[in-house]
Amino acid sequence: MKHWLHAFRLRTLPLAVSSIIVGSALAWYGRKAVMQYDAFSRPVLWLALLTAVLLQILSNLANDLGDHQHGTDNQDRVGPQRAVQSGAITPAQMKRAMIICGLLAFTSGCTLITVALGLTLQTLLFLLLGLAAIGAAVKYTFGSNPYGYAGLGDISVFLFFGIVGVCGTFYLHTRGFVPLDLWWALLLPSVAFGSLSAGVLNVNNMRDIRNDAASGKRTLVVRMGSANARIYHTVLVLGGVACLVAFALMGDQGWVSWLFLLTAPVFLMHLKRVWSAVEPRSLDPQLKVLAMSTFLTALLFSLGLILA
């Protein structure tokens, strides 16, 4: 069982649920703008969290098998040894686990959108979006022509951990009955957490730049080089925080809306470590730092919305 828990990469789950927490808190915050019904649904919250967790585990399993098949997980790889790479789990077992996890994610997602929207045209649209999310989780490094090997992983993370995660969750809570100006405001936290999540992937890719380049994995970091990757990373992190600052200024809800700034010193220290790193492998601890800081920021930002 411990090998499967290792393959699930439980440490990645807090980041995966951050956008769900933020989207749900925004629905709670925006309920006053939609007076005709309760704009927050507990069943939607729990089902969205479950679906996000299952999708992240599916992505982790597919990544474990995919990098093994493409030869990226080898003796030169930095970071924890993968389950298939170590022989603890066979490729056949991993494929079966991926199928089971994919079916569970599909079932959970179908239940989520049906509970939230009923049987409508919107349900069909969200079903297609859910299938796209499952496809993105699997095709990152698994199968032929994985998009992660072409440098498109950052875009996928930005969309699904940011725009889709936050706005999609908000829509399922409110069923779309929201003033247009509030939708525009939603883009700020969506971009913020999409950028911070993409930053986590960027740290991972900066750490693995040498092995990825040697294995033919053309991540964005491999394409732009370490120096430009640091600049790009700084833009992602500071840009994400700046979007939350802009949202707080627009909302004008008092000091509680600025709780998220408690993590600002951690982000600044993280950036200092990234810029001072001499060897790519020294960036490994910063993966956890940025992922957990992003999760904590999501909690503090959401708490501020609820208290406001």
Legacy VTK file of the C-alpha trace (Angstrom):
# vtk DataFile Version 3.0
C-alpha trace
ASCII
DATASET POLYDATA
POINTS 308 float
0.000 0.000 0.000
2.860 2.391 0.769
4.041 2.131 -2.848
0.624 3.249 -4.098
0.476 6.126 -1.628
3.897 7.163 -2.903
2.637 6.952 -6.502
-0.435 9.047 -5.608
1.945 11.856 -4.499
-0.303 13.083 -1.729
1.875 16.185 -1.313
0.500 17.496 -4.634
-3.144 17.364 -3.532
-3.281 20.660 -1.557
-2.299 22.576 -4.694
-4.909 20.672 -6.721
-7.770 21.745 -4.439
-6.668 25.382 -4.081
-8.714 26.581 -7.060
-11.797 24.706 -5.780
-11.504 26.384 -2.389
-11.067 29.815 -3.957
-13.934 29.355 -6.439
-16.228 28.217 -3.629
-15.226 31.142 -1.392
-15.915 33.546 -4.251
-19.386 32.018 -4.600
-19.942 32.592 -0.884
-18.639 36.153 -1.229
-20.816 36.855 -4.277
-24.049 35.441 -2.852
-25.215 38.940 -1.846
-25.173 39.912 -5.531
-27.554 37.030 -6.306
-30.326 37.530 -3.780
-32.908 35.225 -5.361
-31.253 32.007 -4.132
-28.360 30.600 -2.161
-25.286 30.953 -4.382
-23.228 28.507 -2.334
-23.762 24.735 -2.317
-22.035 22.361 0.113
-22.619 19.298 -2.135
-20.931 21.169 -5.006
-17.983 22.016 -2.761
-17.396 18.431 -1.607
-17.943 16.877 -5.025
-15.657 19.439 -6.671
-12.936 18.701 -4.110
-13.287 14.961 -4.673
-13.154 15.361 -8.453
-10.075 17.602 -8.260
-8.282 15.097 -6.023
-9.095 12.186 -8.342
-7.931 14.136 -11.399
-4.665 15.036 -9.691
-4.027 11.438 -8.666
-4.814 10.335 -12.229
-2.322 12.878 -13.539
0.329 11.681 -11.078
-0.147 8.036 -12.059
-0.033 8.860 -15.767
3.078 10.987 -15.233
4.792 8.145 -13.361
4.134 5.693 -16.176
4.629 8.182 -19.015
8.051 9.410 -17.896
9.121 5.795 -17.409
8.018 4.858 -20.923
9.806 7.830 -22.462
13.008 7.183 -20.533
12.904 10.433 -18.554
12.843 8.598 -15.215
16.383 7.266 -15.138
19.406 7.192 -12.848
20.136 10.862 -13.590
16.722 12.090 -12.462
16.626 14.493 -9.500
13.966 14.040 -6.843
12.125 11.070 -5.315
12.304 7.797 -7.208
9.080 6.971 -9.058
7.041 3.819 -8.450
7.332 2.281 -11.929
10.961 3.363 -12.231
11.822 1.537 -8.986
9.918 -1.610 -9.968
7.571 -1.358 -6.974
4.616 -1.126 -9.390
4.583 -2.728 -12.832
3.470 -0.806 -15.939
0.439 -3.123 -16.261
-0.609 -2.421 -12.682
-0.183 1.297 -13.229
-2.344 1.200 -16.362
-5.122 -0.566 -14.456
-4.885 1.997 -11.679
-5.130 4.795 -14.235
-8.291 3.278 -15.729
-9.905 2.867 -12.302
-8.953 6.389 -11.231
-10.163 7.811 -14.557
-13.538 6.097 -14.175
-13.860 7.358 -10.599
-13.004 10.902 -11.714
-15.545 10.683 -14.545
-18.256 9.393 -12.180
-17.511 12.046 -9.585
-17.460 14.773 -12.226
-20.768 13.641 -13.747
-22.356 13.609 -10.306
-20.970 17.080 -9.607
-22.341 18.754 -12.717
-25.693 16.953 -12.459
-26.155 18.009 -8.831
-25.152 21.576 -9.693
-26.909 22.086 -13.033
-29.436 19.289 -13.477
-29.935 17.932 -16.988
-29.454 20.984 -19.191
-27.352 22.174 -22.108
-24.938 23.561 -19.518
-24.500 20.029 -18.194
-23.381 18.834 -21.614
-20.884 21.675 -21.916
-19.408 20.904 -18.509
-19.291 17.212 -19.410
-17.123 18.075 -22.409
-14.959 20.257 -20.169
-14.619 17.379 -17.722
-13.545 15.003 -20.476
-10.971 17.587 -21.548
-9.684 17.727 -17.959
-9.320 13.928 -17.866
-7.540 13.998 -21.222
-5.197 16.739 -20.006
-4.420 14.761 -16.837
-3.466 11.679 -18.839
-1.756 13.182 -21.881
0.701 15.412 -20.014
3.492 12.826 -20.277
1.670 9.571 -21.122
1.177 8.080 -24.571
2.470 9.176 -27.938
3.147 12.902 -28.446
2.472 14.005 -24.831
1.997 17.749 -24.680
4.277 18.084 -21.642
7.201 17.034 -23.845
6.377 19.856 -26.243
6.514 22.587 -23.595
2.747 23.037 -23.236
2.424 21.917 -19.622
2.486 25.475 -18.262
-0.535 26.472 -20.354
-2.488 23.420 -19.204
-1.712 24.068 -15.527
-2.587 27.753 -15.854
-5.955 26.929 -17.435
-7.072 23.993 -15.287
-5.602 25.129 -11.952
-6.614 28.728 -12.553
-9.266 29.800 -15.051
-11.213 26.536 -15.265
-10.721 25.580 -11.621
-11.783 28.894 -10.087
-14.372 30.105 -12.617
-15.764 26.616 -13.227
-16.303 25.985 -9.518
-17.881 29.415 -9.101
-20.228 28.757 -12.017
-21.335 25.390 -10.594
-22.180 27.045 -7.286
-24.079 29.973 -8.800
-25.357 28.235 -11.954
-24.216 31.273 -13.927
-26.726 33.774 -12.506
-24.128 36.432 -11.780
-23.730 40.065 -12.932
-21.206 40.526 -15.735
-19.008 42.861 -13.678
-18.510 40.137 -11.073
-17.353 37.717 -13.788
-14.666 40.208 -14.781
-13.550 40.416 -11.149
-13.271 36.618 -11.060
-10.480 36.708 -13.614
-8.069 38.272 -11.120
-7.996 35.386 -8.580
-8.239 32.899 -11.460
-5.123 34.327 -13.096
-3.435 34.598 -9.691
-3.743 30.930 -8.759
-3.199 29.770 -12.316
0.096 31.689 -12.337
1.221 30.415 -8.937
0.369 26.842 -9.926
2.304 27.241 -13.182
5.158 28.481 -11.006
5.198 25.162 -9.157
5.561 23.316 -12.463
8.266 25.757 -13.514
10.312 25.004 -10.373
9.959 21.302 -11.150
11.144 21.875 -14.708
14.042 24.092 -13.613
15.164 21.332 -11.262
14.963 18.728 -14.044
16.340 20.861 -16.888
19.438 18.752 -17.536
17.748 15.368 -17.504
14.747 16.659 -19.466
16.991 18.102 -22.169
18.966 14.872 -22.408
15.741 12.819 -22.605
14.114 14.931 -25.311
11.554 16.478 -22.979
11.319 20.013 -24.384
9.720 21.804 -21.461
9.391 25.575 -21.508
12.450 25.771 -19.248
14.515 23.659 -21.649
13.394 25.886 -24.514
14.119 29.230 -22.821
17.115 28.286 -20.668
17.732 28.652 -16.929
18.318 32.423 -16.906
15.077 33.257 -18.708
13.242 30.627 -16.669
14.114 32.536 -13.499
12.711 35.752 -14.971
9.585 33.917 -16.108
9.241 32.397 -12.635
9.492 35.801 -10.973
6.748 37.138 -13.246
4.495 34.186 -12.379
4.899 34.546 -8.617
4.839 38.345 -8.331
2.140 38.585 -11.017
-0.026 36.124 -9.095
0.272 38.118 -5.872
-0.342 41.381 -7.768
-3.640 40.022 -9.130
-4.822 39.271 -5.580
-3.791 42.766 -4.498
-5.801 44.235 -7.389
-8.842 42.167 -6.364
-8.551 43.345 -2.754
-8.350 46.970 -3.899
-11.466 46.536 -6.050
-13.412 44.878 -3.243
-12.554 47.399 -0.518
-13.718 45.025 2.238
-11.338 46.142 4.988
-8.326 44.450 6.530
-9.689 40.897 6.238
-9.347 41.048 2.455
-5.577 41.438 2.898
-5.003 38.273 4.948
-3.366 36.585 1.954
-0.399 38.960 2.287
0.753 36.959 5.319
2.424 34.590 2.861
4.164 37.373 0.908
7.463 37.039 2.857
7.542 33.314 2.040
7.130 34.052 -1.670
9.923 36.629 -1.535
12.239 34.215 0.266
11.335 31.544 -2.272
12.303 33.834 -5.150
15.580 34.631 -3.414
16.354 30.907 -3.180
15.481 30.396 -6.838
17.771 33.199 -7.981
20.646 32.119 -5.750
20.491 28.424 -6.685
23.719 27.282 -8.349
22.799 23.669 -9.029
19.335 22.746 -10.409
18.969 19.946 -7.833
19.102 22.539 -5.024
15.684 23.761 -6.212
13.993 20.526 -5.110
12.942 21.835 -1.646
11.406 24.912 -3.284
8.757 22.749 -4.935
7.145 22.066 -1.573
7.692 25.655 -0.421
5.849 27.183 -3.376
3.100 24.538 -3.482
2.271 24.856 0.218
2.595 28.656 0.132
0.093 28.746 -2.736
-2.279 26.477 -0.803
-1.964 28.612 2.337
-2.542 31.747 0.254
-5.714 30.170 -1.136
-6.927 29.442 2.408
-6.160 32.954 3.653
-7.660 34.607 0.582
-10.799 32.470 0.949
-11.025 33.194 4.675
-10.885 36.891 3.901
-13.768 36.516 1.442
-15.872 34.589 3.935
-15.234 37.045 6.781
-15.926 39.986 4.472
LINES 1 309
308 0 1 2 3 4 5 6 7 8 9 10 11 12 13 14 15 16 17 18 19 20 21 22 23 24 25 26 27 28 29 30 31 32 33 34 35 36 37 38 39 40 41 42 43 44 45 46 47 48 49 50 51 52 53 54 55 56 57 58 59 60 61 62 63 64 65 66 67 68 69 70 71 72 73 74 75 76 77 78 79 80 81 82 83 84 85 86 87 88 89 90 91 92 93 94 95 96 97 98 99 100 101 102 103 104 105 106 107 108 109 110 111 112 113 114 115 116 117 118 119 120 121 122 123 124 125 126 127 128 129 130 131 132 133 134 135 136 137 138 139 140 141 142 143 144 145 146 147 148 149 150 151 152 153 154 155 156 157 158 159 160 161 162 163 164 165 166 167 168 169 170 171 172 173 174 175 176 177 178 179 180 181 182 183 184 185 186 187 188 189 190 191 192 193 194 195 196 197 198 199 200 201 202 203 204 205 206 207 208 209 210 211 212 213 214 215 216 217 218 219 220 221 222 223 224 225 226 227 228 229 230 231 232 233 234 235 236 237 238 239 240 241 242 243 244 245 246 247 248 249 250 251 252 253 254 255 256 257 258 259 260 261 262 263 264 265 266 267 268 269 270 271 272 273 274 275 276 277 278 279 280 281 282 283 284 285 286 287 288 289 290 291 292 293 294 295 296 297 298 299 300 301 302 303 304 305 306 307
